[in-house]
């Protein structure tokens, strides 16, 4: 019984591909490989993963995308 618990502590599922990934001495953890790490990074860059919240302006002087009827350009 103790052996199964030890294996669970040493390995985890890669969040990208689901394969078992060694935790100890793995420079790509929690991923199994550099490829899976880069796939995950690409999803963040492309906007597939998002943190909930109000959208931020792109530039310090740019207004938020939300406008009411009084803010229309003439």
PDB file of N, CA, C and O in Angstrom:
ATOM      1  N   UNK A   1       0.816  -1.189   0.000  1.00  0.00           N
ATOM      2  CA  UNK A   1       0.000   0.000   0.000  1.00  0.00           C
ATOM      3  C   UNK A   1       0.863   1.257   0.000  1.00  0.00           C
ATOM      4  O   UNK A   1       0.534   2.240  -0.664  1.00  0.00           O
ATOM      5  N   UNK A   2       1.915   1.227   0.710  1.00  0.00           N
ATOM      6  CA  UNK A   2       2.789   2.367   0.815  1.00  0.00           C
ATOM      7  C   UNK A   2       3.478   2.677  -0.509  1.00  0.00           C
ATOM      8  O   UNK A   2       3.735   3.840  -0.820  1.00  0.00           O
ATOM      9  N   UNK A   3       3.772   1.659  -1.274  1.00  0.00           N
ATOM     10  CA  UNK A   3       4.446   1.826  -2.570  1.00  0.00           C
ATOM     11  C   UNK A   3       3.580   2.664  -3.527  1.00  0.00           C
ATOM     12  O   UNK A   3       4.104   3.537  -4.219  1.00  0.00           O
ATOM     13  N   UNK A   4       2.270   2.412  -3.572  1.00  0.00           N
ATOM     14  CA  UNK A   4       1.371   3.172  -4.437  1.00  0.00           C
ATOM     15  C   UNK A   4       1.330   4.647  -4.071  1.00  0.00           C
ATOM     16  O   UNK A   4       1.240   5.509  -4.946  1.00  0.00           O
ATOM     17  N   UNK A   5       1.393   4.928  -2.805  1.00  0.00           N
ATOM     18  CA  UNK A   5       1.387   6.323  -2.348  1.00  0.00           C
ATOM     19  C   UNK A   5       2.672   7.023  -2.782  1.00  0.00           C
ATOM     20  O   UNK A   5       2.638   8.197  -3.151  1.00  0.00           O
ATOM     21  N   UNK A   6       3.780   6.336  -2.744  1.00  0.00           N
ATOM     22  CA  UNK A   6       5.067   6.905  -3.145  1.00  0.00           C
ATOM     23  C   UNK A   6       5.069   7.240  -4.635  1.00  0.00           C
ATOM     24  O   UNK A   6       5.558   8.297  -5.031  1.00  0.00           O
ATOM     25  N   UNK A   7       4.530   6.354  -5.454  1.00  0.00           N
ATOM     26  CA  UNK A   7       4.465   6.599  -6.891  1.00  0.00           C
ATOM     27  C   UNK A   7       3.614   7.826  -7.181  1.00  0.00           C
ATOM     28  O   UNK A   7       3.960   8.621  -8.055  1.00  0.00           O
ATOM     29  N   UNK A   8       2.511   7.996  -6.466  1.00  0.00           N
ATOM     30  CA  UNK A   8       1.646   9.148  -6.683  1.00  0.00           C
ATOM     31  C   UNK A   8       2.365  10.452  -6.354  1.00  0.00           C
ATOM     32  O   UNK A   8       2.079  11.480  -6.968  1.00  0.00           O
ATOM     33  N   UNK A   9       3.279  10.431  -5.413  1.00  0.00           N
ATOM     34  CA  UNK A   9       4.011  11.629  -5.043  1.00  0.00           C
ATOM     35  C   UNK A   9       5.121  11.946  -6.043  1.00  0.00           C
ATOM     36  O   UNK A   9       5.493  13.110  -6.195  1.00  0.00           O
ATOM     37  N   UNK A  10       5.651  10.943  -6.722  1.00  0.00           N
ATOM     38  CA  UNK A  10       6.760  11.144  -7.643  1.00  0.00           C
ATOM     39  C   UNK A  10       6.289  11.490  -9.054  1.00  0.00           C
ATOM     40  O   UNK A  10       7.035  12.100  -9.820  1.00  0.00           O
ATOM     41  N   UNK A  11       5.066  11.110  -9.404  1.00  0.00           N
ATOM     42  CA  UNK A  11       4.548  11.353 -10.741  1.00  0.00           C
ATOM     43  C   UNK A  11       3.220  12.100 -10.664  1.00  0.00           C
ATOM     44  O   UNK A  11       2.468  11.968  -9.699  1.00  0.00           O
ATOM     45  N   UNK A  12       2.955  12.875 -11.690  1.00  0.00           N
ATOM     46  CA  UNK A  12       1.669  13.548 -11.819  1.00  0.00           C
ATOM     47  C   UNK A  12       1.316  13.569 -13.296  1.00  0.00           C
ATOM     48  O   UNK A  12       2.166  13.287 -14.140  1.00  0.00           O
ATOM     49  N   UNK A  13       0.076  13.900 -13.617  1.00  0.00           N
ATOM     50  CA  UNK A  13      -0.342  13.992 -15.015  1.00  0.00           C
ATOM     51  C   UNK A  13       0.120  15.312 -15.602  1.00  0.00           C
ATOM     52  O   UNK A  13      -0.010  16.357 -14.965  1.00  0.00           O
ATOM     53  N   UNK A  14       0.652  15.273 -16.797  1.00  0.00           N
ATOM     54  CA  UNK A  14       1.013  16.489 -17.524  1.00  0.00           C
ATOM     55  C   UNK A  14      -0.278  17.230 -17.848  1.00  0.00           C
ATOM     56  O   UNK A  14      -1.199  16.619 -18.390  1.00  0.00           O
ATOM     57  N   UNK A  15      -0.385  18.524 -17.539  1.00  0.00           N
ATOM     58  CA  UNK A  15      -1.621  19.260 -17.810  1.00  0.00           C
ATOM     59  C   UNK A  15      -1.937  19.420 -19.297  1.00  0.00           C
ATOM     60  O   UNK A  15      -3.080  19.706 -19.653  1.00  0.00           O
ATOM     61  N   UNK A  16      -0.950  19.242 -20.161  1.00  0.00           N
ATOM     62  CA  UNK A  16      -1.177  19.406 -21.593  1.00  0.00           C
ATOM     63  C   UNK A  16      -1.595  18.110 -22.265  1.00  0.00           C
ATOM     64  O   UNK A  16      -2.594  18.081 -22.983  1.00  0.00           O
ATOM     65  N   UNK A  17      -0.838  17.029 -22.039  1.00  0.00           N
ATOM     66  CA  UNK A  17      -1.110  15.776 -22.761  1.00  0.00           C
ATOM     67  C   UNK A  17      -1.681  14.672 -21.883  1.00  0.00           C
ATOM     68  O   UNK A  17      -2.213  13.690 -22.401  1.00  0.00           O
ATOM     69  N   UNK A  18      -1.584  14.811 -20.563  1.00  0.00           N
ATOM     70  CA  UNK A  18      -2.137  13.814 -19.657  1.00  0.00           C
ATOM     71  C   UNK A  18      -1.233  12.638 -19.356  1.00  0.00           C
ATOM     72  O   UNK A  18      -1.610  11.755 -18.585  1.00  0.00           O
ATOM     73  N   UNK A  19      -0.042  12.605 -19.949  1.00  0.00           N
ATOM     74  CA  UNK A  19       0.896  11.510 -19.673  1.00  0.00           C
ATOM     75  C   UNK A  19       1.484  11.680 -18.279  1.00  0.00           C
ATOM     76  O   UNK A  19       1.566  12.796 -17.767  1.00  0.00           O
ATOM     77  N   UNK A  20       1.897  10.562 -17.659  1.00  0.00           N
ATOM     78  CA  UNK A  20       2.560  10.677 -16.356  1.00  0.00           C
ATOM     79  C   UNK A  20       3.851  11.479 -16.503  1.00  0.00           C
ATOM     80  O   UNK A  20       4.624  11.269 -17.437  1.00  0.00           O
ATOM     81  N   UNK A  21       4.067  12.381 -15.586  1.00  0.00           N
ATOM     82  CA  UNK A  21       5.230  13.250 -15.617  1.00  0.00           C
ATOM     83  C   UNK A  21       5.965  13.142 -14.294  1.00  0.00           C
ATOM     84  O   UNK A  21       5.358  13.268 -13.230  1.00  0.00           O
ATOM     85  N   UNK A  22       7.264  12.909 -14.352  1.00  0.00           N
ATOM     86  CA  UNK A  22       8.059  12.828 -13.127  1.00  0.00           C
ATOM     87  C   UNK A  22       8.195  14.223 -12.531  1.00  0.00           C
ATOM     88  O   UNK A  22       8.455  15.186 -13.252  1.00  0.00           O
ATOM     89  N   UNK A  23       8.021  14.332 -11.227  1.00  0.00           N
ATOM     90  CA  UNK A  23       8.083  15.639 -10.567  1.00  0.00           C
ATOM     91  C   UNK A  23       9.520  16.008 -10.220  1.00  0.00           C
ATOM     92  O   UNK A  23       9.970  17.116 -10.511  1.00  0.00           O
ATOM     93  N   UNK A  24      10.231  15.082  -9.601  1.00  0.00           N
ATOM     94  CA  UNK A  24      11.585  15.352  -9.130  1.00  0.00           C
ATOM     95  C   UNK A  24      12.559  15.498 -10.298  1.00  0.00           C
ATOM     96  O   UNK A  24      12.551  14.689 -11.226  1.00  0.00           O
ATOM     97  N   UNK A  25      13.382  16.514 -10.246  1.00  0.00           N
ATOM     98  CA  UNK A  25      14.431  16.765 -11.244  1.00  0.00           C
ATOM     99  C   UNK A  25      13.875  16.951 -12.659  1.00  0.00           C
ATOM    100  O   UNK A  25      14.572  16.666 -13.632  1.00  0.00           O
ATOM    101  N   UNK A  26      12.651  17.418 -12.784  1.00  0.00           N
ATOM    102  CA  UNK A  26      12.060  17.670 -14.094  1.00  0.00           C
ATOM    103  C   UNK A  26      12.063  19.181 -14.326  1.00  0.00           C
ATOM    104  O   UNK A  26      11.298  19.900 -13.683  1.00  0.00           O
ATOM    105  N   UNK A  27      12.917  19.678 -15.240  1.00  0.00           N
ATOM    106  CA  UNK A  27      12.989  21.121 -15.460  1.00  0.00           C
ATOM    107  C   UNK A  27      11.722  21.708 -16.094  1.00  0.00           C
ATOM    108  O   UNK A  27      11.551  22.927 -16.106  1.00  0.00           O
ATOM    109  N   UNK A  28      10.842  20.864 -16.615  1.00  0.00           N
ATOM    110  CA  UNK A  28       9.629  21.340 -17.294  1.00  0.00           C
ATOM    111  C   UNK A  28       8.373  21.172 -16.445  1.00  0.00           C
ATOM    112  O   UNK A  28       7.268  21.431 -16.921  1.00  0.00           O
ATOM    113  N   UNK A  29       8.529  20.745 -15.200  1.00  0.00           N
ATOM    114  CA  UNK A  29       7.353  20.466 -14.385  1.00  0.00           C
ATOM    115  C   UNK A  29       6.466  21.676 -14.232  1.00  0.00           C
ATOM    116  O   UNK A  29       6.979  22.787 -14.098  1.00  0.00           O
ATOM    117  N   UNK A  30       5.211  21.517 -14.244  1.00  0.00           N
ATOM    118  CA  UNK A  30       4.442  20.279 -14.126  1.00  0.00           C
ATOM    119  C   UNK A  30       4.242  19.547 -15.457  1.00  0.00           C
ATOM    120  O   UNK A  30       3.517  18.554 -15.504  1.00  0.00           O
ATOM    121  N   UNK A  31       4.866  20.017 -16.526  1.00  0.00           N
ATOM    122  CA  UNK A  31       4.718  19.403 -17.841  1.00  0.00           C
ATOM    123  C   UNK A  31       5.705  18.255 -18.002  1.00  0.00           C
ATOM    124  O   UNK A  31       6.707  18.183 -17.291  1.00  0.00           O
ATOM    125  N   UNK A  32       5.413  17.353 -18.948  1.00  0.00           N
ATOM    126  CA  UNK A  32       6.292  16.205 -19.149  1.00  0.00           C
ATOM    127  C   UNK A  32       7.482  16.543 -20.038  1.00  0.00           C
ATOM    128  O   UNK A  32       8.500  15.853 -19.999  1.00  0.00           O
ATOM    129  N   UNK A  33       7.362  17.601 -20.839  1.00  0.00           N
ATOM    130  CA  UNK A  33       8.428  17.930 -21.781  1.00  0.00           C
ATOM    131  C   UNK A  33       8.400  19.414 -22.131  1.00  0.00           C
ATOM    132  O   UNK A  33       7.456  20.132 -21.799  1.00  0.00           O
ATOM    133  N   UNK A  34       9.441  19.849 -22.799  1.00  0.00           N
ATOM    134  CA  UNK A  34       9.491  21.231 -23.264  1.00  0.00           C
ATOM    135  C   UNK A  34       8.373  21.498 -24.265  1.00  0.00           C
ATOM    136  O   UNK A  34       7.794  22.585 -24.269  1.00  0.00           O
ATOM    137  N   UNK A  35       8.065  20.523 -25.110  1.00  0.00           N
ATOM    138  CA  UNK A  35       7.000  20.680 -26.095  1.00  0.00           C
ATOM    139  C   UNK A  35       5.668  21.005 -25.421  1.00  0.00           C
ATOM    140  O   UNK A  35       4.987  21.951 -25.818  1.00  0.00           O
ATOM    141  N   UNK A  36       5.294  20.229 -24.408  1.00  0.00           N
ATOM    142  CA  UNK A  36       4.031  20.465 -23.701  1.00  0.00           C
ATOM    143  C   UNK A  36       4.049  21.818 -22.989  1.00  0.00           C
ATOM    144  O   UNK A  36       3.025  22.497 -22.915  1.00  0.00           O
ATOM    145  N   UNK A  37       5.197  22.202 -22.473  1.00  0.00           N
ATOM    146  CA  UNK A  37       5.328  23.510 -21.827  1.00  0.00           C
ATOM    147  C   UNK A  37       5.077  24.632 -22.834  1.00  0.00           C
ATOM    148  O   UNK A  37       4.382  25.600 -22.527  1.00  0.00           O
ATOM    149  N   UNK A  38       5.641  24.502 -24.032  1.00  0.00           N
ATOM    150  CA  UNK A  38       5.475  25.524 -25.067  1.00  0.00           C
ATOM    151  C   UNK A  38       4.060  25.548 -25.637  1.00  0.00           C
ATOM    152  O   UNK A  38       3.558  26.616 -25.989  1.00  0.00           O
ATOM    153  N   UNK A  39       3.411  24.391 -25.733  1.00  0.00           N
ATOM    154  CA  UNK A  39       2.008  24.341 -26.179  1.00  0.00           C
ATOM    155  C   UNK A  39       1.145  25.124 -25.199  1.00  0.00           C
ATOM    156  O   UNK A  39       0.282  25.896 -25.616  1.00  0.00           O
ATOM    157  N   UNK A  40       1.370  24.934 -23.893  1.00  0.00           N
ATOM    158  CA  UNK A  40       0.616  25.654 -22.875  1.00  0.00           C
ATOM    159  C   UNK A  40       0.882  27.157 -22.962  1.00  0.00           C
ATOM    160  O   UNK A  40      -0.054  27.953 -22.884  1.00  0.00           O
ATOM    161  N   UNK A  41       2.135  27.549 -23.121  1.00  0.00           N
ATOM    162  CA  UNK A  41       2.476  28.960 -23.255  1.00  0.00           C
ATOM    163  C   UNK A  41       1.782  29.573 -24.472  1.00  0.00           C
ATOM    164  O   UNK A  41       1.274  30.692 -24.404  1.00  0.00           O
ATOM    165  N   UNK A  42       1.763  28.841 -25.578  1.00  0.00           N
ATOM    166  CA  UNK A  42       1.094  29.317 -26.790  1.00  0.00           C
ATOM    167  C   UNK A  42      -0.390  29.560 -26.570  1.00  0.00           C
ATOM    168  O   UNK A  42      -0.952  30.503 -27.128  1.00  0.00           O
ATOM    169  N   UNK A  43      -1.029  28.724 -25.767  1.00  0.00           N
ATOM    170  CA  UNK A  43      -2.454  28.917 -25.474  1.00  0.00           C
ATOM    171  C   UNK A  43      -2.682  30.191 -24.679  1.00  0.00           C
ATOM    172  O   UNK A  43      -3.681  30.879 -24.889  1.00  0.00           O
ATOM    173  N   UNK A  44      -1.771  30.516 -23.769  1.00  0.00           N
ATOM    174  CA  UNK A  44      -1.888  31.775 -23.026  1.00  0.00           C
ATOM    175  C   UNK A  44      -1.690  32.952 -23.972  1.00  0.00           C
ATOM    176  O   UNK A  44      -2.450  33.919 -23.928  1.00  0.00           O
ATOM    177  N   UNK A  45      -0.681  32.876 -24.819  1.00  0.00           N
ATOM    178  CA  UNK A  45      -0.367  33.982 -25.730  1.00  0.00           C
ATOM    179  C   UNK A  45      -1.513  34.236 -26.703  1.00  0.00           C
ATOM    180  O   UNK A  45      -1.821  35.389 -27.004  1.00  0.00           O
ATOM    181  N   UNK A  46      -2.139  33.188 -27.193  1.00  0.00           N
ATOM    182  CA  UNK A  46      -3.232  33.323 -28.158  1.00  0.00           C
ATOM    183  C   UNK A  46      -4.570  33.671 -27.507  1.00  0.00           C
ATOM    184  O   UNK A  46      -5.555  33.901 -28.208  1.00  0.00           O
ATOM    185  N   UNK A  47      -4.615  33.711 -26.182  1.00  0.00           N
ATOM    186  CA  UNK A  47      -5.836  34.098 -25.488  1.00  0.00           C
ATOM    187  C   UNK A  47      -6.802  32.954 -25.234  1.00  0.00           C
ATOM    188  O   UNK A  47      -7.953  33.199 -24.874  1.00  0.00           O
ATOM    189  N   UNK A  48      -6.367  31.705 -25.410  1.00  0.00           N
ATOM    190  CA  UNK A  48      -7.255  30.577 -25.128  1.00  0.00           C
ATOM    191  C   UNK A  48      -7.495  30.428 -23.629  1.00  0.00           C
ATOM    192  O   UNK A  48      -8.561  29.977 -23.210  1.00  0.00           O
ATOM    193  N   UNK A  49      -6.510  30.803 -22.828  1.00  0.00           N
ATOM    194  CA  UNK A  49      -6.665  30.821 -21.373  1.00  0.00           C
ATOM    195  C   UNK A  49      -6.830  32.281 -20.975  1.00  0.00           C
ATOM    196  O   UNK A  49      -6.114  33.153 -21.465  1.00  0.00           O
ATOM    197  N   UNK A  50      -7.774  32.534 -20.088  1.00  0.00           N
ATOM    198  CA  UNK A  50      -8.004  33.909 -19.644  1.00  0.00           C
ATOM    199  C   UNK A  50      -8.259  33.933 -18.147  1.00  0.00           C
ATOM    200  O   UNK A  50      -8.800  32.984 -17.579  1.00  0.00           O
ATOM    201  N   UNK A  51      -7.868  35.012 -17.529  1.00  0.00           N
ATOM    202  CA  UNK A  51      -8.185  35.253 -16.129  1.00  0.00           C
ATOM    203  C   UNK A  51      -9.407  36.161 -16.126  1.00  0.00           C
ATOM    204  O   UNK A  51      -9.373  37.213 -16.765  1.00  0.00           O
ATOM    205  N   UNK A  52     -10.491  35.797 -15.429  1.00  0.00           N
ATOM    206  CA  UNK A  52     -11.699  36.614 -15.455  1.00  0.00           C
ATOM    207  C   UNK A  52     -11.457  38.024 -14.896  1.00  0.00           C
ATOM    208  O   UNK A  52     -10.661  38.214 -13.976  1.00  0.00           O
ATOM    209  N   UNK A  53     -12.142  38.981 -15.459  1.00  0.00           N
ATOM    210  CA  UNK A  53     -12.043  40.357 -14.991  1.00  0.00           C
ATOM    211  C   UNK A  53     -12.389  41.324 -16.105  1.00  0.00           C
ATOM    212  O   UNK A  53     -12.650  40.923 -17.239  1.00  0.00           O
ATOM    213  N   UNK A  54     -12.389  42.590 -15.769  1.00  0.00           N
ATOM    214  CA  UNK A  54     -12.677  43.636 -16.750  1.00  0.00           C
ATOM    215  C   UNK A  54     -11.501  43.770 -17.713  1.00  0.00           C
ATOM    216  O   UNK A  54     -10.349  43.667 -17.290  1.00  0.00           O
ATOM    217  N   UNK A  55     -11.770  44.000 -19.010  1.00  0.00           N
ATOM    218  CA  UNK A  55     -10.671  44.196 -19.954  1.00  0.00           C
ATOM    219  C   UNK A  55      -9.907  45.477 -19.612  1.00  0.00           C
ATOM    220  O   UNK A  55     -10.497  46.478 -19.206  1.00  0.00           O
ATOM    221  N   UNK A  56      -8.602  45.425 -19.782  1.00  0.00           N
ATOM    222  CA  UNK A  56      -7.761  46.580 -19.506  1.00  0.00           C
ATOM    223  C   UNK A  56      -7.476  47.339 -20.792  1.00  0.00           C
ATOM    224  O   UNK A  56      -7.391  46.725 -21.856  1.00  0.00           O
ATOM    225  N   UNK A  57      -7.326  48.660 -20.723  1.00  0.00           N
ATOM    226  CA  UNK A  57      -6.940  49.425 -21.917  1.00  0.00           C
ATOM    227  C   UNK A  57      -5.547  48.994 -22.381  1.00  0.00           C
ATOM    228  O   UNK A  57      -4.702  48.619 -21.569  1.00  0.00           O
ATOM    229  N   UNK A  58      -5.320  49.051 -23.680  1.00  0.00           N
ATOM    230  CA  UNK A  58      -4.018  48.651 -24.229  1.00  0.00           C
ATOM    231  C   UNK A  58      -2.942  49.702 -23.968  1.00  0.00           C
ATOM    232  O   UNK A  58      -1.778  49.362 -23.759  1.00  0.00           O
ATOM    233  N   UNK A  59      -3.327  50.965 -23.979  1.00  0.00           N
ATOM    234  CA  UNK A  59      -2.394  52.066 -23.750  1.00  0.00           C
ATOM    235  C   UNK A  59      -2.845  52.842 -22.519  1.00  0.00           C
ATOM    236  O   UNK A  59      -4.035  52.844 -22.205  1.00  0.00           O
ATOM    237  N   UNK A  60      -1.926  53.501 -21.811  1.00  0.00           N
ATOM    238  CA  UNK A  60      -2.329  54.240 -20.611  1.00  0.00           C
ATOM    239  C   UNK A  60      -3.396  55.308 -20.879  1.00  0.00           C
ATOM    240  O   UNK A  60      -4.232  55.553 -20.009  1.00  0.00           O
ATOM    241  N   UNK A  61      -3.396  55.945 -22.045  1.00  0.00           N
ATOM    242  CA  UNK A  61      -4.357  56.997 -22.352  1.00  0.00           C
ATOM    243  C   UNK A  61      -5.608  56.492 -23.064  1.00  0.00           C
ATOM    244  O   UNK A  61      -6.548  57.255 -23.287  1.00  0.00           O
ATOM    245  N   UNK A  62      -5.622  55.222 -23.415  1.00  0.00           N
ATOM    246  CA  UNK A  62      -6.760  54.641 -24.134  1.00  0.00           C
ATOM    247  C   UNK A  62      -7.892  54.352 -23.156  1.00  0.00           C
ATOM    248  O   UNK A  62      -7.660  53.876 -22.045  1.00  0.00           O
ATOM    249  N   UNK A  63      -9.118  54.644 -23.581  1.00  0.00           N
ATOM    250  CA  UNK A  63     -10.271  54.383 -22.739  1.00  0.00           C
ATOM    251  C   UNK A  63     -10.679  52.926 -22.855  1.00  0.00           C
ATOM    252  O   UNK A  63     -10.352  52.257 -23.835  1.00  0.00           O
ATOM    253  N   UNK A  64     -11.389  52.442 -21.858  1.00  0.00           N
ATOM    254  CA  UNK A  64     -11.905  51.072 -21.880  1.00  0.00           C
ATOM    255  C   UNK A  64     -12.908  50.927 -23.014  1.00  0.00           C
ATOM    256  O   UNK A  64     -13.462  51.923 -23.480  1.00  0.00           O
ATOM    257  N   UNK A  65     -13.145  49.712 -23.458  1.00  0.00           N
ATOM    258  CA  UNK A  65     -14.027  49.442 -24.592  1.00  0.00           C
ATOM    259  C   UNK A  65     -15.491  49.726 -24.268  1.00  0.00           C
ATOM    260  O   UNK A  65     -16.296  49.894 -25.183  1.00  0.00           O
ATOM    261  N   UNK A  66     -15.846  49.783 -23.009  1.00  0.00           N
ATOM    262  CA  UNK A  66     -17.230  50.016 -22.610  1.00  0.00           C
ATOM    263  C   UNK A  66     -17.545  51.506 -22.741  1.00  0.00           C
ATOM    264  O   UNK A  66     -16.860  52.346 -22.158  1.00  0.00           O
ATOM    265  N   UNK A  67     -18.589  51.826 -23.514  1.00  0.00           N
ATOM    266  CA  UNK A  67     -19.017  53.207 -23.699  1.00  0.00           C
ATOM    267  C   UNK A  67     -20.519  53.293 -23.510  1.00  0.00           C
ATOM    268  O   UNK A  67     -21.241  52.348 -23.831  1.00  0.00           O
ATOM    269  N   UNK A  68     -20.996  54.414 -22.993  1.00  0.00           N
ATOM    270  CA  UNK A  68     -22.435  54.598 -22.924  1.00  0.00           C
ATOM    271  C   UNK A  68     -22.856  55.566 -24.033  1.00  0.00           C
ATOM    272  O   UNK A  68     -22.010  56.011 -24.809  1.00  0.00           O
ATOM    273  N   UNK A  69     -24.147  55.899 -24.122  1.00  0.00           N
ATOM    274  CA  UNK A  69     -24.669  56.742 -25.200  1.00  0.00           C
ATOM    275  C   UNK A  69     -24.044  58.126 -25.226  1.00  0.00           C
ATOM    276  O   UNK A  69     -23.984  58.735 -26.294  1.00  0.00           O
ATOM    277  N   UNK A  70     -23.583  58.645 -24.114  1.00  0.00           N
ATOM    278  CA  UNK A  70     -23.008  59.984 -24.045  1.00  0.00           C
ATOM    279  C   UNK A  70     -21.578  60.043 -24.562  1.00  0.00           C
ATOM    280  O   UNK A  70     -21.065  61.133 -24.818  1.00  0.00           O
ATOM    281  N   UNK A  71     -20.926  58.901 -24.721  1.00  0.00           N
ATOM    282  CA  UNK A  71     -19.527  58.869 -25.118  1.00  0.00           C
ATOM    283  C   UNK A  71     -19.326  58.646 -26.627  1.00  0.00           C
ATOM    284  O   UNK A  71     -18.197  58.425 -27.065  1.00  0.00           O
ATOM    285  N   UNK A  72     -20.381  58.698 -27.411  1.00  0.00           N
ATOM    286  CA  UNK A  72     -20.245  58.451 -28.851  1.00  0.00           C
ATOM    287  C   UNK A  72     -19.514  59.586 -29.528  1.00  0.00           C
ATOM    288  O   UNK A  72     -19.678  60.755 -29.176  1.00  0.00           O
ATOM    289  N   UNK A  73     -18.697  59.219 -30.516  1.00  0.00           N
ATOM    290  CA  UNK A  73     -17.981  60.252 -31.280  1.00  0.00           C
ATOM    291  C   UNK A  73     -18.918  60.902 -32.279  1.00  0.00           C
ATOM    292  O   UNK A  73     -19.824  60.250 -32.799  1.00  0.00           O
ATOM    293  N   UNK A  74     -18.706  62.184 -32.551  1.00  0.00           N
ATOM    294  CA  UNK A  74     -19.543  62.920 -33.499  1.00  0.00           C
ATOM    295  C   UNK A  74     -18.777  63.142 -34.766  1.00  0.00           C
ATOM    296  O   UNK A  74     -19.297  63.746 -35.704  1.00  0.00           O
TER     297      UNK A  74
END
